[in-house]
Amino acid sequence: MRKLDTSSQPHPLPSLPFPPSPPPPPSDVLQRDMGQGLPFRAACFDGAVSISALQWLCYEDSKAQSANARLMRFFASLYTVLRRGARAALQFYPGTVVLPFP
């Protein structure tokens, strides 16, 4: 029976030789202002996730870009590209919080 070494000396961890990772497959990247709407065909997504992006639609860069119009274009296009029964999880940080209770 071996005795467990409880000294405070660090023990080397065994290293396993891992083969190098293959390069990722080529993919398409879309960079677009989502306030202009989502450029996808109708009912092509099962769901959508947005983390800390939604609040940027509330800013107006110029008088031609109203926050209300940008939000309406985004939500209308999101509704269009999601399949029936799909879900969207949208997380955002509001600039001000108004609580309905004291």
DRENPA-3360 file (N, C-alpha, C; in nm, 2 decimals, always signed):
BEGIN
1 = MRKLDTSS = +0.08/-0.12/+0.00/+0.00/+0.00/+0.00/+0.09/+0.12/+0.00 ~ +0.06/+0.22/-0.09/+0.14/+0.34/-0.10/+0.08/+0.45/+0.00 ~ +0.18/+0.52/+0.05/+0.14/+0.63/+0.14/+0.12/+0.76/+0.06 ~ +0.01/+0.83/+0.09/-0.02/+0.95/+0.03/+0.08/+1.06/+0.07 ~ +0.14/+1.13/-0.03/+0.24/+1.23/+0.01/+0.16/+1.36/+0.03 ~ +0.16/+1.41/+0.15/+0.09/+1.54/+0.18/+0.18/+1.66/+0.20 ~ +0.30/+1.65/+0.15/+0.39/+1.76/+0.16/+0.34/+1.88/+0.08 ~ +0.40/+1.99/+0.11/+0.35/+2.11/+0.04/+0.43/+2.14/-0.09;
9 = QPHPLPSL = +0.51/+2.04/-0.13/+0.58/+2.06/-0.26/+0.48/+2.04/-0.37 ~ +0.49/+2.12/-0.48/+0.40/+2.10/-0.59/+0.43/+1.97/-0.67 ~ +0.33/+1.91/-0.72/+0.35/+1.79/-0.79/+0.33/+1.81/-0.94 ~ +0.42/+1.76/-1.02/+0.40/+1.79/-1.17/+0.28/+1.71/-1.22 ~ +0.20/+1.78/-1.30/+0.09/+1.71/-1.36/+0.13/+1.64/-1.49 ~ +0.07/+1.52/-1.51/+0.11/+1.45/-1.63/+0.06/+1.53/-1.76 ~ +0.14/+1.53/-1.86/+0.10/+1.59/-1.98/+0.07/+1.49/-2.09 ~ -0.04/+1.51/-2.16/-0.08/+1.41/-2.26/-0.05/+1.48/-2.40;
17 = PFPPSPPP = +0.01/+1.41/-2.49/+0.03/+1.47/-2.62/-0.10/+1.48/-2.70 ~ -0.15/+1.60/-2.72/-0.27/+1.62/-2.80/-0.23/+1.66/-2.94 ~ -0.30/+1.60/-3.04/-0.27/+1.65/-3.18/-0.31/+1.79/-3.20 ~ -0.25/+1.86/-3.29/-0.29/+2.00/-3.31/-0.44/+2.01/-3.36 ~ -0.50/+2.11/-3.32/-0.64/+2.13/-3.36/-0.65/+2.16/-3.51 ~ -0.75/+2.11/-3.58/-0.76/+2.14/-3.72/-0.81/+2.29/-3.73 ~ -0.78/+2.35/-3.84/-0.83/+2.49/-3.86/-0.98/+2.49/-3.87 ~ -1.04/+2.60/-3.82/-1.19/+2.60/-3.83/-1.23/+2.61/-3.98;
25 = PPSDVLQR = -1.35/+2.55/-4.01/-1.40/+2.55/-4.14/-1.43/+2.70/-4.19 ~ -1.42/+2.73/-4.32/-1.45/+2.86/-4.36/-1.59/+2.89/-4.33 ~ -1.62/+3.02/-4.30/-1.76/+3.06/-4.27/-1.78/+3.20/-4.32 ~ -1.90/+3.23/-4.33/-1.94/+3.37/-4.38/-1.96/+3.46/-4.26 ~ -1.92/+3.58/-4.27/-1.94/+3.68/-4.16/-2.03/+3.79/-4.22 ~ -2.13/+3.82/-4.14/-2.22/+3.93/-4.18/-2.20/+4.05/-4.08 ~ -2.16/+4.16/-4.13/-2.15/+4.28/-4.04/-2.25/+4.38/-4.09 ~ -2.35/+4.42/-4.01/-2.45/+4.51/-4.05/-2.51/+4.58/-3.93;
33 = DMGQGLPF = -2.57/+4.69/-3.95/-2.64/+4.76/-3.85/-2.78/+4.69/-3.84 ~ -2.81/+4.63/-3.72/-2.93/+4.56/-3.71/-3.05/+4.65/-3.70 ~ -3.03/+4.78/-3.69/-3.14/+4.88/-3.70/-3.19/+4.90/-3.84 ~ -3.12/+4.84/-3.94/-3.16/+4.85/-4.08/-3.25/+4.73/-4.11 ~ -3.26/+4.64/-4.01/-3.33/+4.51/-4.04/-3.24/+4.40/-4.06 ~ -3.29/+4.28/-4.05/-3.21/+4.16/-4.07/-3.23/+4.11/-4.21 ~ -3.12/+4.09/-4.29/-3.12/+4.06/-4.43/-3.13/+3.91/-4.46 ~ -3.23/+3.84/-4.40/-3.24/+3.70/-4.42/-3.38/+3.67/-4.47;
41 = RAACFDGA = -3.40/+3.55/-4.54/-3.53/+3.52/-4.59/-3.62/+3.48/-4.47 ~ -3.75/+3.48/-4.50/-3.85/+3.46/-4.40/-3.84/+3.32/-4.34 ~ -3.87/+3.30/-4.21/-3.88/+3.18/-4.14/-3.75/+3.09/-4.16 ~ -3.63/+3.15/-4.15/-3.51/+3.07/-4.17/-3.44/+3.04/-4.04 ~ -3.48/+3.09/-3.93/-3.41/+3.07/-3.80/-3.51/+3.00/-3.70 ~ -3.45/+2.91/-3.62/-3.52/+2.85/-3.51/-3.52/+2.93/-3.38 ~ -3.43/+3.02/-3.37/-3.42/+3.10/-3.25/-3.32/+3.21/-3.27 ~ -3.32/+3.31/-3.18/-3.22/+3.42/-3.18/-3.18/+3.45/-3.04;
49 = VSISALQW = -3.05/+3.49/-3.03/-3.00/+3.53/-2.90/-2.92/+3.66/-2.92 ~ -2.95/+3.76/-2.84/-2.88/+3.89/-2.84/-2.83/+3.92/-2.70 ~ -2.70/+3.94/-2.69/-2.65/+3.98/-2.56/-2.59/+4.12/-2.57 ~ -2.64/+4.21/-2.50/-2.59/+4.35/-2.49/-2.58/+4.42/-2.63 ~ -2.67/+4.39/-2.72/-2.67/+4.46/-2.85/-2.80/+4.55/-2.86 ~ -2.90/+4.50/-2.81/-3.03/+4.57/-2.83/-3.03/+4.72/-2.78 ~ -2.97/+4.75/-2.67/-2.97/+4.89/-2.63/-2.91/+4.98/-2.72 ~ -2.82/+4.94/-2.81/-2.76/+5.03/-2.91/-2.85/+5.08/-3.01;
57 = LCYEDSKA = -2.96/+5.01/-3.03/-3.06/+5.06/-3.12/-3.14/+5.19/-3.07 ~ -3.12/+5.21/-2.94/-3.19/+5.33/-2.88/-3.11/+5.46/-2.90 ~ -3.00/+5.45/-2.96/-2.92/+5.57/-2.98/-2.94/+5.63/-3.12 ~ -2.95/+5.76/-3.13/-2.97/+5.82/-3.26/-2.84/+5.89/-3.31 ~ -2.78/+5.84/-3.42/-2.66/+5.90/-3.47/-2.69/+6.03/-3.54 ~ -2.80/+6.04/-3.60/-2.84/+6.16/-3.67/-2.99/+6.18/-3.67 ~ -3.04/+6.29/-3.72/-3.19/+6.31/-3.72/-3.26/+6.21/-3.81 ~ -3.18/+6.16/-3.91/-3.24/+6.06/-4.01/-3.26/+5.93/-3.94;
65 = QSANARLM = -3.19/+5.90/-3.84/-3.20/+5.77/-3.77/-3.27/+5.78/-3.64 ~ -3.40/+5.76/-3.64/-3.48/+5.77/-3.52/-3.47/+5.64/-3.45 ~ -3.46/+5.64/-3.32/-3.45/+5.52/-3.24/-3.58/+5.43/-3.25 ~ -3.69/+5.50/-3.26/-3.82/+5.42/-3.27/-3.82/+5.35/-3.41 ~ -3.78/+5.42/-3.51/-3.78/+5.35/-3.64/-3.68/+5.23/-3.65 ~ -3.56/+5.25/-3.59/-3.46/+5.14/-3.58/-3.51/+5.02/-3.50 ~ -3.58/+5.05/-3.39/-3.63/+4.94/-3.31/-3.74/+4.87/-3.39 ~ -3.83/+4.94/-3.45/-3.94/+4.88/-3.53/-3.89/+4.80/-3.64;
73 = RFFASLYT = -3.78/+4.85/-3.72/-3.73/+4.77/-3.83/-3.66/+4.64/-3.78 ~ -3.59/+4.65/-3.66/-3.53/+4.53/-3.61/-3.63/+4.43/-3.57 ~ -3.73/+4.47/-3.49/-3.83/+4.37/-3.44/-3.92/+4.32/-3.55 ~ -3.95/+4.40/-3.65/-4.03/+4.35/-3.76/-3.95/+4.25/-3.84 ~ -3.82/+4.27/-3.86/-3.74/+4.18/-3.94/-3.71/+4.05/-3.86 ~ -3.70/+4.07/-3.72/-3.68/+3.95/-3.64/-3.80/+3.86/-3.64 ~ -3.91/+3.92/-3.63/-4.04/+3.84/-3.64/-4.05/+3.77/-3.77 ~ -4.00/+3.83/-3.88/-4.01/+3.77/-4.01/-3.91/+3.65/-4.03;
81 = VLRRGARA = -3.79/+3.67/-3.98/-3.69/+3.56/-4.00/-3.70/+3.44/-3.91 ~ -3.78/+3.46/-3.80/-3.80/+3.35/-3.71/-3.91/+3.26/-3.75 ~ -3.89/+3.13/-3.74/-3.99/+3.03/-3.78/-4.11/+3.04/-3.68 ~ -4.22/+2.99/-3.72/-4.34/+2.98/-3.63/-4.30/+2.89/-3.51 ~ -4.32/+2.94/-3.39/-4.29/+2.87/-3.26/-4.14/+2.90/-3.22 ~ -4.06/+2.97/-3.29/-3.93/+3.00/-3.25/-3.93/+3.10/-3.13 ~ -3.81/+3.11/-3.07/-3.80/+3.19/-2.95/-3.68/+3.28/-2.97 ~ -3.69/+3.40/-2.90/-3.57/+3.49/-2.90/-3.54/+3.53/-2.76;
89 = ALQFYPGT = -3.42/+3.53/-2.72/-3.37/+3.57/-2.59/-3.29/+3.70/-2.61 ~ -3.34/+3.81/-2.56/-3.28/+3.94/-2.58/-3.24/+4.00/-2.45 ~ -3.12/+4.02/-2.42/-3.07/+4.08/-2.30/-3.02/+4.22/-2.32 ~ -3.06/+4.31/-2.24/-3.01/+4.45/-2.26/-3.00/+4.52/-2.13 ~ -2.93/+4.63/-2.13/-2.92/+4.72/-2.01/-2.98/+4.85/-2.04 ~ -3.09/+4.88/-1.97/-3.16/+5.01/-2.00/-3.08/+5.12/-1.94 ~ -3.09/+5.24/-2.00/-3.02/+5.36/-1.95/-3.07/+5.40/-1.82 ~ -3.20/+5.40/-1.80/-3.26/+5.43/-1.67/-3.36/+5.32/-1.64;
97 = VVLPFP = -3.38/+5.30/-1.51/-3.48/+5.19/-1.47/-3.59/+5.26/-1.39 ~ -3.71/+5.24/-1.43/-3.82/+5.30/-1.35/-3.90/+5.18/-1.30 ~ -3.90/+5.17/-1.16/-3.96/+5.05/-1.10/-4.11/+5.09/-1.07 ~ -4.20/+5.00/-1.08/-4.34/+5.03/-1.06/-4.38/+5.04/-0.91 ~ -4.28/+5.01/-0.82/-4.31/+5.01/-0.68/-4.20/+5.09/-0.61 ~ -4.23/+5.14/-0.48/-4.13/+5.22/-0.41/-4.02/+5.15/-0.36;
% end
